[in-house]
């Protein structure tokens, strides 16, 4: 892939030189020749989109440029501000609310989805109930399955694109990667999130792709780590649960106000007001979950998350769960970065587990 573009509407309320610097850093990381253009007309945006390379458009509040969003099937549209979801053309993507740093993720998504396309499969009605399937070469089938659950403190500004790079890496390692999107509780309530993750996992039974569902691993990053352990505990359709920098003590997260009150907001109140929801959702309250686990966190991550992970592992082992713990150098995102040594250690452990347990695992129906 030779190029990528970022097109910024002139009225976007951010320093354009800063945006260009952030974009260039990501172009370099991805190994693509990229350009950044500042434009003031819809005609200029259309010209850039016609180039046929991965393109991110920051439309700002420009009405004519925003009017293109439902008609440009190849673009990744990115709003720096929290706009809420916007209608876009089939094949296009709208990301929003992540600030200047979010441009990194928008560029990454634009390039990676072109570099290694996925098949999007709906598992329910609406724009947020789907999985993106990437398969290894046919010669490697039937293949184990890696279900990916993104994080983002259960907030809608963060989406399944966070796991693109990991999904591609796992497919290259011989897994069918199933990158799951789900409704987040800030817009739909906690019950919708829980039911979507369960439905997305169950939907694999209807996927025709040479999948070995008896070797299904579920990986969740950050808030997704909690969801990974929850779905494993509730449904038992997985042979290994892998929380990556997971939020594994929800009562503690509520009490400490992590993520500016993210736990409290997601679950619909503090632990003393909705204790039954915490009892069902909190990984620390659910041990033993009866599924082997690989718990991973970077030694440079948030200290509260490290504390939660260490205490969760101790409690799960004391309760009789089979748990391996990896804590090595790396920040919160090293666990989902294919270039990070921490991910290499994690991936090797997952591959070894699946290889050793080939043929002796539970089926999805069990």
Secondary structure, 3 states (H helix, E strand, C coil): CCEEEEEEECCCCCCHHHHHHHHHHHHHHHCCEEEEEEECCHHHHHHHHCCCCEEEEECCCCHHHHCCHHHCCCCEEEECCCCCCCCCCCCCEEEECCCCCHHHHHHHHHHHHHHCCCEEEECCCCCCCEEEEECCCHHHCCEEEEEEECCCCCCCCCCHHHHHHHHHHHHHCCCEEEEECCCCHHHHCHHHHHHHHHHHHHHHHHCCCCEEEEEEEEEEECHHHHHHHHHHHHHCCCCEEEEECCCCCHHHHHHHCHHHHHHHHHHCCCCCCCHHHHHHHCHHHHCCCCCCEEEEEECCCCHHHHHHHHHHHHHHHHCCCCEEEEEECCCCCHHHCCCCHHHHHHHHHHHHHHHHCCCCCCCCCC
